[in-house]
Amino acid sequence: MTVPEALTLFAVMLPLAAMPSASVALVVARTVAGGRISGLFTTLGIVVGDLVFVAMALWGLSLLAGWLGTLFSVVKYGGGAYLIWLGFTLLTSPAPAAVQPGAVRGASPLADFAAGLVLTLGDIKAILFYASLFPALVDMASVDGWDMAWIALITLVAVGGVKLLYVGFASRILAKLRGVVATDVPRKLGGVVMMGCGSVLIAKA
């Protein structure tokens, strides 16, 4: 993989990762609900999901993904239901007594990670996207282990870096909101957004 190919791939993936999407909404919602740690683990789940799709595309498994369409539909329904449940728990759980930034927790780091992962794995079209993107930008005939590692690193930086920026923005906005509105308001807003993400995922199944 040449340097121009790597830079071109990064330049293409970066704006796509920054576009408003369900994953961006989820990152913001988790950050609002539980602070930067929640946003960080949600971002990690999204990145891992993307890396799974990258590996499948590089190893020529996009055809297999088509054969497993039913399985991916199950993942979509299950993932959507899980996100709706997380959002529902935020809406129905009692407000915390303290109003310290970062003290509001709607789920554990593992749940945050799982939310990002299931949302990403529920988008089967991402495999086809990567499978069509890589041949256009990279000489697939000469891709070796090092090239795969570089592509994975580019995906990590482009997707993960952009989502972490959203975490930072959401955290700054939340810090200002805490001074003028009740802590319970942004937490419930995060629950509504999360339920919306789950509903969209199920609707696309």
CYANA upper distance limits for C-alpha pairs under 8 A (distance plus 0.5 A):
  1 MET  CA      5 GLU  CA      6.87
  1 MET  CA      6 ALA  CA      7.32
  1 MET  CA    138 VAL  CA      7.36
  1 MET  CA    139 ASP  CA      7.79
  1 MET  CA    142 SER  CA      8.27
  1 MET  CA    143 VAL  CA      7.33
  1 MET  CA    147 ASP  CA      6.05
  2 THR  CA      6 ALA  CA      6.80
  3 VAL  CA      7 LEU  CA      6.63
  4 PRO  CA      8 THR  CA      6.49
  5 GLU  CA      9 LEU  CA      6.58
  5 GLU  CA    137 LEU  CA      6.71
  5 GLU  CA    138 VAL  CA      6.62
  6 ALA  CA     10 PHE  CA      6.69
  6 ALA  CA    150 TRP  CA      8.29
  6 ALA  CA    151 ILE  CA      8.06
  6 ALA  CA    154 ILE  CA      8.15
  7 LEU  CA     11 ALA  CA      6.55
  8 THR  CA     12 VAL  CA      6.70
  8 THR  CA    137 LEU  CA      7.73
  9 LEU  CA     13 MET  CA      6.66
  9 LEU  CA    137 LEU  CA      7.01
  9 LEU  CA    154 ILE  CA      8.23
 10 PHE  CA     14 LEU  CA      6.41
 10 PHE  CA    154 ILE  CA      6.51
 10 PHE  CA    155 THR  CA      8.15
 10 PHE  CA    158 ALA  CA      7.06
 11 ALA  CA     15 PRO  CA      7.72
 12 VAL  CA     16 LEU  CA      7.30
 13 MET  CA     17 ALA  CA      6.59
 13 MET  CA    155 THR  CA      7.93
 13 MET  CA    158 ALA  CA      6.72
 13 MET  CA    159 VAL  CA      7.96
 14 LEU  CA     18 ALA  CA      6.90
 14 LEU  CA    158 ALA  CA      5.43
 14 LEU  CA    159 VAL  CA      7.31
 14 LEU  CA    162 VAL  CA      7.82
 15 PRO  CA     19 MET  CA      6.81
 17 ALA  CA    158 ALA  CA      7.30
 17 ALA  CA    159 VAL  CA      5.84
 17 ALA  CA    162 VAL  CA      6.95
 17 ALA  CA    163 LYS  CA      8.16
 18 ALA  CA     24 VAL  CA      8.38
 18 ALA  CA    159 VAL  CA      8.41
 18 ALA  CA    162 VAL  CA      6.37
 18 ALA  CA    163 LYS  CA      7.94
 19 MET  CA     24 VAL  CA      8.44
 20 PRO  CA     24 VAL  CA      6.49
 20 PRO  CA     25 ALA  CA      7.87
 21 SER  CA     25 ALA  CA      6.76
 22 ALA  CA     26 LEU  CA      6.57
 22 ALA  CA    119 LEU  CA      8.47
 22 ALA  CA    197 CYS  CA      6.28
 22 ALA  CA    200 VAL  CA      8.47
 23 SER  CA     27 VAL  CA      6.70
 23 SER  CA     46 ILE  CA      7.82
 23 SER  CA    116 GLY  CA      7.65
 23 SER  CA    119 LEU  CA      7.51
 23 SER  CA    120 THR  CA      7.79
 24 VAL  CA     28 VAL  CA      6.76
 24 VAL  CA    163 LYS  CA      7.20
 24 VAL  CA    166 TYR  CA      7.80
 25 ALA  CA     29 ALA  CA      6.52
 25 ALA  CA    193 VAL  CA      7.40
 25 ALA  CA    194 MET  CA      8.21
 25 ALA  CA    197 CYS  CA      7.89
 26 LEU  CA     30 ARG  CA      6.55
 26 LEU  CA     42 THR  CA      8.27
 26 LEU  CA    116 GLY  CA      7.85
 26 LEU  CA    193 VAL  CA      7.62
 26 LEU  CA    194 MET  CA      6.50
 26 LEU  CA    197 CYS  CA      7.26
 27 VAL  CA     31 THR  CA      6.61
 27 VAL  CA     39 GLY  CA      5.85
 27 VAL  CA     42 THR  CA      6.54
 27 VAL  CA     43 THR  CA      6.98
 27 VAL  CA    116 GLY  CA      8.23
 27 VAL  CA    163 LYS  CA      7.49
 27 VAL  CA    166 TYR  CA      7.70
 27 VAL  CA    167 VAL  CA      7.11
 28 VAL  CA     32 VAL  CA      6.59
 28 VAL  CA     39 GLY  CA      7.43
 28 VAL  CA    166 TYR  CA      7.02
 28 VAL  CA    167 VAL  CA      6.68
 28 VAL  CA    170 ALA  CA      6.35
 28 VAL  CA    190 GLY  CA      8.18
 29 ALA  CA     33 ALA  CA      6.58
 29 ALA  CA    189 LEU  CA      8.00
 29 ALA  CA    190 GLY  CA      4.71
 29 ALA  CA    191 GLY  CA      7.56
 29 ALA  CA    193 VAL  CA      6.53
 29 ALA  CA    194 MET  CA      6.74
 30 ARG  CA     34 GLY  CA      6.38
 30 ARG  CA     35 GLY  CA      7.71
 30 ARG  CA     38 SER  CA      6.06
 30 ARG  CA     39 GLY  CA      5.91
 30 ARG  CA     42 THR  CA      7.63
 30 ARG  CA    112 ASP  CA      7.68
 30 ARG  CA    190 GLY  CA      6.94
 30 ARG  CA    194 MET  CA      8.33
 31 THR  CA     35 GLY  CA      5.02
 31 THR  CA     36 ARG  CA      5.91
 31 THR  CA     37 ILE  CA      7.90
 31 THR  CA     38 SER  CA      5.99
 31 THR  CA     39 GLY  CA      4.93
 31 THR  CA    167 VAL  CA      6.60
 31 THR  CA    170 ALA  CA      6.93
 31 THR  CA    171 SER  CA      7.09
 32 VAL  CA    170 ALA  CA      7.05
 32 VAL  CA    171 SER  CA      7.45
 32 VAL  CA    174 LEU  CA      6.85
 32 VAL  CA    186 PRO  CA      6.53
 32 VAL  CA    187 ARG  CA      6.64
 32 VAL  CA    189 LEU  CA      8.45
 32 VAL  CA    190 GLY  CA      6.32
 33 ALA  CA     38 SER  CA      8.26
 33 ALA  CA     90 LEU  CA      8.19
 33 ALA  CA    104 VAL  CA      6.85
 33 ALA  CA    105 ARG  CA      6.83
 33 ALA  CA    106 GLY  CA      6.47
 33 ALA  CA    186 PRO  CA      7.21
 33 ALA  CA    187 ARG  CA      4.97
 33 ALA  CA    188 LYS  CA      8.04
 33 ALA  CA    190 GLY  CA      5.90
 33 ALA  CA    191 GLY  CA      7.86
 34 GLY  CA     38 SER  CA      5.78
 34 GLY  CA     39 GLY  CA      8.10
 34 GLY  CA    102 GLY  CA      6.50
 34 GLY  CA    103 ALA  CA      7.52
 34 GLY  CA    104 VAL  CA      5.54
 34 GLY  CA    105 ARG  CA      4.85
 34 GLY  CA    106 GLY  CA      6.36
 34 GLY  CA    107 ALA  CA      8.05
 34 GLY  CA    187 ARG  CA      8.22
 35 GLY  CA     39 GLY  CA      7.08
 35 GLY  CA    101 PRO  CA      7.73
 35 GLY  CA    102 GLY  CA      5.02
 35 GLY  CA    103 ALA  CA      7.97
 35 GLY  CA    104 VAL  CA      7.63
 35 GLY  CA    105 ARG  CA      8.12
 35 GLY  CA    171 SER  CA      7.06
 36 ARG  CA     40 LEU  CA      6.47
 36 ARG  CA    102 GLY  CA      7.63
 36 ARG  CA    167 VAL  CA      6.78
 36 ARG  CA    168 GLY  CA      7.87
 36 ARG  CA    171 SER  CA      6.90
 37 ILE  CA     41 PHE  CA      6.78
 37 ILE  CA    109 PRO  CA      7.88
 38 SER  CA     42 THR  CA      6.60
 38 SER  CA    108 SER  CA      8.34
 38 SER  CA    109 PRO  CA      6.67
 38 SER  CA    112 ASP  CA      6.29
 39 GLY  CA     43 THR  CA      6.55
 39 GLY  CA    112 ASP  CA      8.03
 39 GLY  CA    164 LEU  CA      8.02
 39 GLY  CA    167 VAL  CA      6.07
 40 LEU  CA     44 LEU  CA      6.74
 40 LEU  CA    164 LEU  CA      7.32
 40 LEU  CA    167 VAL  CA      7.70
 41 PHE  CA     45 GLY  CA      6.79
 41 PHE  CA    109 PRO  CA      6.38
 41 PHE  CA    110 LEU  CA      7.99
 41 PHE  CA    112 ASP  CA      6.02
 41 PHE  CA    113 PHE  CA      5.31
 41 PHE  CA    116 GLY  CA      8.38
 42 THR  CA     46 ILE  CA      6.87
 42 THR  CA    109 PRO  CA      8.50
 42 THR  CA    112 ASP  CA      5.28
 42 THR  CA    113 PHE  CA      5.08
 42 THR  CA    114 ALA  CA      7.84
 42 THR  CA    115 ALA  CA      6.91
 42 THR  CA    116 GLY  CA      5.19
 42 THR  CA    117 LEU  CA      8.13
 43 THR  CA     47 VAL  CA      6.67
 43 THR  CA    113 PHE  CA      7.82
 43 THR  CA    116 GLY  CA      6.88
 43 THR  CA    160 GLY  CA      6.72
 43 THR  CA    163 LYS  CA      6.60
 43 THR  CA    164 LEU  CA      7.38
 44 LEU  CA     48 VAL  CA      6.67
 44 LEU  CA    113 PHE  CA      6.72
 44 LEU  CA    116 GLY  CA      7.77
 44 LEU  CA    117 LEU  CA      8.50
 44 LEU  CA    160 GLY  CA      7.64
 45 GLY  CA     49 GLY  CA      6.72
 45 GLY  CA    112 ASP  CA      8.10
 45 GLY  CA    113 PHE  CA      4.91
 45 GLY  CA    114 ALA  CA      6.60
 45 GLY  CA    115 ALA  CA      7.56
 45 GLY  CA    116 GLY  CA      4.91
 45 GLY  CA    117 LEU  CA      4.74
 45 GLY  CA    118 VAL  CA      8.45
 46 ILE  CA     50 ASP  CA      6.77
 46 ILE  CA    113 PHE  CA      8.20
 46 ILE  CA    116 GLY  CA      5.06
 46 ILE  CA    117 LEU  CA      5.53
 46 ILE  CA    119 LEU  CA      7.95
 46 ILE  CA    120 THR  CA      6.21
 46 ILE  CA    160 GLY  CA      8.36
 47 VAL  CA     51 LEU  CA      6.63
 47 VAL  CA    117 LEU  CA      8.28
 47 VAL  CA    155 THR  CA      8.18
 47 VAL  CA    156 LEU  CA      6.77
 47 VAL  CA    159 VAL  CA      6.93
 47 VAL  CA    160 GLY  CA      6.39
 48 VAL  CA     52 VAL  CA      6.76
 48 VAL  CA    117 LEU  CA      7.22
 49 GLY  CA     53 PHE  CA      7.04
 49 GLY  CA    116 GLY  CA      8.31
 49 GLY  CA    117 LEU  CA      5.73
 49 GLY  CA    118 VAL  CA      8.16
 49 GLY  CA    120 THR  CA      5.88
 49 GLY  CA    121 LEU  CA      6.13
 50 ASP  CA     54 VAL  CA      6.63
 50 ASP  CA    120 THR  CA      7.25
 50 ASP  CA    121 LEU  CA      8.26
 50 ASP  CA    126 ALA  CA      8.38
 50 ASP  CA    155 THR  CA      8.09
 51 LEU  CA     55 ALA  CA      6.60
 51 LEU  CA    152 ALA  CA      6.95
 51 LEU  CA    155 THR  CA      7.64
 51 LEU  CA    156 LEU  CA      8.26
 52 VAL  CA     56 MET  CA      6.78
 53 PHE  CA     57 ALA  CA      6.61
 53 PHE  CA    121 LEU  CA      8.48
 53 PHE  CA    126 ALA  CA      7.26
 53 PHE  CA    127 ILE  CA      5.63
 53 PHE  CA    130 TYR  CA      7.77
 54 VAL  CA     58 LEU  CA      6.62
 54 VAL  CA    127 ILE  CA      7.57
 54 VAL  CA    130 TYR  CA      6.73
 54 VAL  CA    131 ALA  CA      8.42
 54 VAL  CA    152 ALA  CA      7.83
 55 ALA  CA     59 TRP  CA      6.53
 56 MET  CA     60 GLY  CA      6.62
 56 MET  CA     61 LEU  CA      5.36
 56 MET  CA     62 SER  CA      6.87
 56 MET  CA    127 ILE  CA      7.52
 57 ALA  CA     61 LEU  CA      6.27
 57 ALA  CA     62 SER  CA      6.23
 57 ALA  CA    127 ILE  CA      6.53
 57 ALA  CA    128 LEU  CA      7.93
 57 ALA  CA    130 TYR  CA      6.38
 57 ALA  CA    131 ALA  CA      5.13
 58 LEU  CA    131 ALA  CA      7.56
 58 LEU  CA    134 PHE  CA      8.31
 58 LEU  CA    148 MET  CA      8.11
 60 GLY  CA    131 ALA  CA      8.10
 61 LEU  CA     65 ALA  CA      6.75
 62 SER  CA     66 GLY  CA      6.99
 62 SER  CA    127 ILE  CA      6.61
 62 SER  CA    128 LEU  CA      6.73
 62 SER  CA    131 ALA  CA      7.15
 63 LEU  CA     67 TRP  CA      7.08
 64 LEU  CA     68 LEU  CA      6.76
 65 ALA  CA     69 GLY  CA      6.84
 65 ALA  CA    124 ILE  CA      8.16
 65 ALA  CA    127 ILE  CA      8.25
 68 LEU  CA     72 PHE  CA      6.96
 69 GLY  CA     73 SER  CA      6.73
 70 THR  CA     74 VAL  CA      6.95
 71 LEU  CA     75 VAL  CA      6.91
 72 PHE  CA     76 LYS  CA      6.65
 72 PHE  CA    121 LEU  CA      8.35
 72 PHE  CA    122 GLY  CA      7.01
 72 PHE  CA    124 ILE  CA      7.34
 73 SER  CA     77 TYR  CA      6.75
 73 SER  CA    122 GLY  CA      7.96
 73 SER  CA    205 ALA  CA      5.94
 74 VAL  CA     78 GLY  CA      6.47
 75 VAL  CA     79 GLY  CA      6.22
 75 VAL  CA    118 VAL  CA      7.69
 75 VAL  CA    121 LEU  CA      7.75
 75 VAL  CA    122 GLY  CA      6.28
 76 LYS  CA     80 GLY  CA      6.37
 76 LYS  CA    118 VAL  CA      7.99
 76 LYS  CA    119 LEU  CA      8.10
 76 LYS  CA    121 LEU  CA      8.11
 76 LYS  CA    122 GLY  CA      4.92
 76 LYS  CA    123 ASP  CA      8.01
 76 LYS  CA    201 LEU  CA      6.59
 76 LYS  CA    202 ILE  CA      6.48
 76 LYS  CA    204 LYS  CA      8.49
 76 LYS  CA    205 ALA  CA      6.34
 77 TYR  CA     81 ALA  CA      6.57
 77 TYR  CA    201 LEU  CA      7.77
 77 TYR  CA    202 ILE  CA      5.72
 77 TYR  CA    205 ALA  CA      7.23
 78 GLY  CA     82 TYR  CA      6.63
 79 GLY  CA     83 LEU  CA      6.77
 79 GLY  CA    115 ALA  CA      8.01
 79 GLY  CA    118 VAL  CA      5.48
 79 GLY  CA    119 LEU  CA      6.68
 79 GLY  CA    122 GLY  CA      7.33
 79 GLY  CA    198 GLY  CA      7.57
 79 GLY  CA    201 LEU  CA      8.05
 80 GLY  CA     84 ILE  CA      6.72
 80 GLY  CA    118 VAL  CA      8.40
 80 GLY  CA    119 LEU  CA      7.78
 80 GLY  CA    197 CYS  CA      7.82
 80 GLY  CA    198 GLY  CA      4.36
 80 GLY  CA    199 SER  CA      6.61
 80 GLY  CA    200 VAL  CA      8.11
 80 GLY  CA    201 LEU  CA      5.79
 80 GLY  CA    202 ILE  CA      5.82
 81 ALA  CA     85 TRP  CA      6.60
 81 ALA  CA    198 GLY  CA      6.68
 81 ALA  CA    199 SER  CA      8.32
 81 ALA  CA    202 ILE  CA      8.15
 82 TYR  CA     86 LEU  CA      6.77
 82 TYR  CA    115 ALA  CA      7.94
 82 TYR  CA    198 GLY  CA      7.78
 83 LEU  CA     87 GLY  CA      6.70
 83 LEU  CA    115 ALA  CA      6.79
 83 LEU  CA    194 MET  CA      6.48
 83 LEU  CA    195 MET  CA      6.49
 83 LEU  CA    197 CYS  CA      7.48
 83 LEU  CA    198 GLY  CA      5.37
 84 ILE  CA     88 PHE  CA      6.52
 84 ILE  CA    194 MET  CA      6.86
 84 ILE  CA    195 MET  CA      4.64
 84 ILE  CA    196 GLY  CA      7.88
 84 ILE  CA    197 CYS  CA      8.15
 84 ILE  CA    198 GLY  CA      5.63
 84 ILE  CA    199 SER  CA      7.52
 85 TRP  CA     89 THR  CA      6.70
 85 TRP  CA    195 MET  CA      7.86
 86 LEU  CA     90 LEU  CA      7.01
 86 LEU  CA    106 GLY  CA      8.05
 86 LEU  CA    107 ALA  CA      7.99
 86 LEU  CA    191 GLY  CA      7.67
 86 LEU  CA    194 MET  CA      7.69
 86 LEU  CA    195 MET  CA      8.02
 87 GLY  CA     91 LEU  CA      6.89
 87 GLY  CA    190 GLY  CA      7.65
 87 GLY  CA    191 GLY  CA      4.31
 87 GLY  CA    192 VAL  CA      6.57
 87 GLY  CA    193 VAL  CA      7.91
 87 GLY  CA    194 MET  CA      5.50
 87 GLY  CA    195 MET  CA      5.46
 88 PHE  CA     92 THR  CA      6.65
 88 PHE  CA    191 GLY  CA      6.72
 88 PHE  CA    192 VAL  CA      8.25
 88 PHE  CA    195 MET  CA      7.45
 89 THR  CA     93 SER  CA      6.14
 89 THR  CA    106 GLY  CA      7.79
 89 THR  CA    191 GLY  CA      8.02
 90 LEU  CA    106 GLY  CA      6.22
 90 LEU  CA    187 ARG  CA      7.10
 90 LEU  CA    188 LYS  CA      6.42
 90 LEU  CA    190 GLY  CA      8.08
 90 LEU  CA    191 GLY  CA      5.59
 91 LEU  CA    187 ARG  CA      8.14
 91 LEU  CA    188 LYS  CA      5.53
 91 LEU  CA    191 GLY  CA      6.12
 91 LEU  CA    192 VAL  CA      7.89
 95 ALA  CA    183 THR  CA      8.19
 95 ALA  CA    184 ASP  CA      6.10
 96 PRO  CA    104 VAL  CA      7.36
 96 PRO  CA    184 ASP  CA      8.22
 98 ALA  CA    103 ALA  CA      7.84
 99 VAL  CA    103 ALA  CA      7.49
 99 VAL  CA    104 VAL  CA      8.24
 99 VAL  CA    178 ARG  CA      8.16
 99 VAL  CA    183 THR  CA      6.39
100 GLN  CA    104 VAL  CA      8.28
101 PRO  CA    175 ALA  CA      7.16
101 PRO  CA    178 ARG  CA      8.00
104 VAL  CA    183 THR  CA      8.49
104 VAL  CA    187 ARG  CA      8.02
106 GLY  CA    187 ARG  CA      8.46
107 ALA  CA    111 ALA  CA      6.23
107 ALA  CA    112 ASP  CA      7.03
108 SER  CA    112 ASP  CA      6.79
109 PRO  CA    113 PHE  CA      6.62
110 LEU  CA    114 ALA  CA      6.57
111 ALA  CA    115 ALA  CA      6.54
112 ASP  CA    116 GLY  CA      7.03
113 PHE  CA    117 LEU  CA      6.68
114 ALA  CA    118 VAL  CA      6.46
115 ALA  CA    119 LEU  CA      6.69
116 GLY  CA    120 THR  CA      6.81
117 LEU  CA    121 LEU  CA      6.59
118 VAL  CA    122 GLY  CA      6.38
119 LEU  CA    123 ASP  CA      7.55
119 LEU  CA    198 GLY  CA      8.34
119 LEU  CA    201 LEU  CA      7.65
122 GLY  CA    201 LEU  CA      7.39
123 ASP  CA    201 LEU  CA      8.38
124 ILE  CA    128 LEU  CA      7.91
125 LYS  CA    129 PHE  CA      6.68
126 ALA  CA    130 TYR  CA      6.75
127 ILE  CA    131 ALA  CA      6.50
128 LEU  CA    132 SER  CA      6.59
129 PHE  CA    133 LEU  CA      6.47
130 TYR  CA    134 PHE  CA      6.47
131 ALA  CA    135 PRO  CA      7.60
132 SER  CA    136 ALA  CA      7.25
133 LEU  CA    137 LEU  CA      7.01
134 PHE  CA    138 VAL  CA      5.89
134 PHE  CA    140 MET  CA      7.86
135 PRO  CA    139 ASP  CA      6.87
135 PRO  CA    140 MET  CA      6.35
138 VAL  CA    143 VAL  CA      8.49
139 ASP  CA    143 VAL  CA      7.17
143 VAL  CA    147 ASP  CA      6.05
143 VAL  CA    148 MET  CA      7.44
144 ASP  CA    148 MET  CA      6.84
145 GLY  CA    149 ALA  CA      6.77
146 TRP  CA    150 TRP  CA      6.74
147 ASP  CA    151 ILE  CA      6.66
148 MET  CA    152 ALA  CA      6.60
149 ALA  CA    153 LEU  CA      6.67
150 TRP  CA    154 ILE  CA      6.64
151 ILE  CA    155 THR  CA      6.67
152 ALA  CA    156 LEU  CA      6.61
153 LEU  CA    157 VAL  CA      6.67
154 ILE  CA    158 ALA  CA      6.42
155 THR  CA    159 VAL  CA      6.16
155 THR  CA    160 GLY  CA      8.01
156 LEU  CA    160 GLY  CA      5.72
156 LEU  CA    161 GLY  CA      7.76
157 VAL  CA    161 GLY  CA      5.55
157 VAL  CA    162 VAL  CA      8.33
158 ALA  CA    162 VAL  CA      6.63
159 VAL  CA    163 LYS  CA      6.79
160 GLY  CA    164 LEU  CA      6.61
161 GLY  CA    165 LEU  CA      6.91
162 VAL  CA    166 TYR  CA      7.13
163 LYS  CA    167 VAL  CA      6.89
164 LEU  CA    168 GLY  CA      6.74
165 LEU  CA    169 PHE  CA      6.73
166 TYR  CA    170 ALA  CA      6.49
167 VAL  CA    171 SER  CA      6.54
168 GLY  CA    172 ARG  CA      6.79
169 PHE  CA    173 ILE  CA      6.78
170 ALA  CA    174 LEU  CA      6.47
171 SER  CA    175 ALA  CA      6.60
172 ARG  CA    176 LYS  CA      7.04
173 ILE  CA    177 LEU  CA      6.72
174 LEU  CA    178 ARG  CA      6.64
174 LEU  CA    186 PRO  CA      7.96
175 ALA  CA    179 GLY  CA      7.64
176 LYS  CA    180 VAL  CA      7.76
177 LEU  CA    181 VAL  CA      6.28
177 LEU  CA    186 PRO  CA      8.39
178 ARG  CA    182 ALA  CA      6.93
178 ARG  CA    183 THR  CA      6.40
181 VAL  CA    185 VAL  CA      7.42
182 ALA  CA    186 PRO  CA      8.33
183 THR  CA    187 ARG  CA      7.24
184 ASP  CA    188 LYS  CA      6.68
185 VAL  CA    189 LEU  CA      6.67
186 PRO  CA    190 GLY  CA      6.63
187 ARG  CA    191 GLY  CA      6.94
188 LYS  CA    192 VAL  CA      6.82
189 LEU  CA    193 VAL  CA      6.83
190 GLY  CA    194 MET  CA      6.60
191 GLY  CA    195 MET  CA      6.70
192 VAL  CA    196 GLY  CA      6.73
193 VAL  CA    197 CYS  CA      6.80
194 MET  CA    198 GLY  CA      6.87
195 MET  CA    199 SER  CA      6.66
196 GLY  CA    200 VAL  CA      6.70
197 CYS  CA    201 LEU  CA      6.74
198 GLY  CA    202 ILE  CA      6.81
199 SER  CA    203 ALA  CA      6.58
200 VAL  CA    204 LYS  CA      6.77
201 LEU  CA    205 ALA  CA      7.05
